[in-house]
Amino acid sequence: MSKTVKIKNTAIGGGNRIAVQSMTNTDTLDTDATFAQLKSLQLAGCDVARIAVSSDAEVEAAKYYVGKFDMPLVADIQFDYRLAVACAEIGFDKIRFNPGNIGDERKVKTLVDACKAHRVPIRIGVNTGSLEQEFAGLPKSDALVRSALKHVRLLEKFGFYDTVISVKSSDAKVTVDAYRKLAAAVDYPLHVGVTESGADERGIVRSAVGIGALLIDGIGDTVRVSLSGDPVREVSAAKTILQECGIDKNYCEIISCPTCSRCKYDLKSVVDELKAATKDVAFPVKVAVMGCVVNGIGESGDADFGVAGGGNGKAALFADGKIVRTIDTADIVSELLALIDKKAKDRV
């Protein structure tokens, strides 16, 4: 188990809940747009939000955001260590930087001293695009780990241990290989994600492959799905990945068959309506919507509730793997929602 790093009111690592992260893509100097996006991220359930800070003017603008949200805010610094120091001083909850881009050890020590003084954790963020020349020629996963460990040891040299690490690639397999090696070498919390994963379906799938493989291995203390576009989608995708990995069970899981000619009702419409009606369910419940009774109950016997179409406008309603009664297909959604509602009341 990794050690715990506290970021404001969020504990990362140490067996704590896996935190979902995202990053603003508005102009940091546009305070109205950035504040609005941060608010949208918080409302979507983002646990930690990152803001790029690239100039003294952006440090000043960041004062408009710092301390205004319940979720911790992280300053993303790439090259100028002075900006990282300033961000620690104005109250950012964490600093993310790549020591390889900061420069000599003296500058890193100045940054570390500021983070110590203000009790600000650091994330060492190493990407394949920012690897030092000394690691050229190594397999990319090895180079990522070697670079991260080099920077970890440098922070340790200055007595700093409040550290989170990431080693990201846009290649899901390289990412998985690197994190597996890193997890075997350190006990620091790991921020996992596939960087620059793209947009839309392919970006989500690439992230799910990389992040999901690691989470199932038990690797990862906080996650970010990196997608082009609205960062609120990153939060939604991350939550779905956590659910599908069995880490977050507090939701209504809906399983449904792909259907075949045996299905005699509009199963897809039922699933869509049920999904919309249960989006706010916050306790574990599994519902099956199956096209027919041939395999329906058998394949979904572990569901709390479910239906299997039987033809002639009828369906078998079942609970805990046993048929309860026959219902009209027009009543499927209302019957299932009634069972879910009863389960919710029984929990109180």
TAURZI-V700558 format. One record per pair of residues at least 24 apart in sequence whose ideal C-beta (glycine too) atoms are under 6 Angstrom apart, sorted by the first residue. I is the first residue (numbers start at 1). J is the second residue. Records with the same first field share a line. If there is no record, write none. Layout:
# TAURZI-V700558
I: J ; J
This chain:
# TAURZI-V700558
2: 187 ; 189 ; 221
3: 187
5: 121 ; 162 ; 164 ; 189
7: 72 ; 93 ; 94 ; 121
8: 72 ; 93
10: 47 ; 72
12: 164 ; 189 ; 221 ; 222
13: 189 ; 221
18: 247
19: 47 ; 48 ; 222
20: 46 ; 47 ; 235 ; 238
21: 48 ; 222 ; 224
22: 46 ; 49 ; 231 ; 234 ; 235
23: 50
24: 51
28: 52 ; 58 ; 61
29: 61
31: 61 ; 64
38: 69
40: 232
42: 69 ; 71
44: 232 ; 235
45: 235
46: 71 ; 235
47: 71
48: 72
49: 73
50: 74 ; 76
52: 76
53: 83 ; 87
59: 86
63: 90
66: 90 ; 91
67: 91
81: 107 ; 111
84: 111
85: 111 ; 114
88: 114 ; 115 ; 118 ; 120
94: 121
95: 120 ; 122
96: 123 ; 125
98: 125 ; 130
99: 151
100: 132
109: 158
112: 158 ; 160
121: 162
122: 163
123: 164 ; 191
124: 148 ; 151 ; 165
125: 166
126: 167
127: 168 ; 195
128: 169
140: 174
141: 174 ; 177 ; 178
144: 178
145: 178 ; 181 ; 182
163: 188
164: 189 ; 191
165: 190
166: 191
168: 193 ; 195
170: 195 ; 196
172: 206 ; 209 ; 210
175: 210
176: 210 ; 213
179: 214 ; 219
183: 219
189: 221
190: 220 ; 221
191: 222
192: 220 ; 223
193: 223 ; 224 ; 226
195: 226
197: 226
199: 227 ; 228 ; 229
203: 227
204: 237
208: 241
211: 241
212: 241 ; 245
215: 245
216: 245
249: 284
250: 282 ; 283
252: 278 ; 281 ; 285
253: 286
254: 287
255: 288
256: 289
257: 290 ; 291
259: 291
262: 292
263: 291 ; 292 ; 309
264: 309 ; 311
265: 309 ; 329
267: 291
270: 332 ; 333
273: 333
274: 333
277: 337
285: 340 ; 343
287: 336
305: 336 ; 339
307: 332
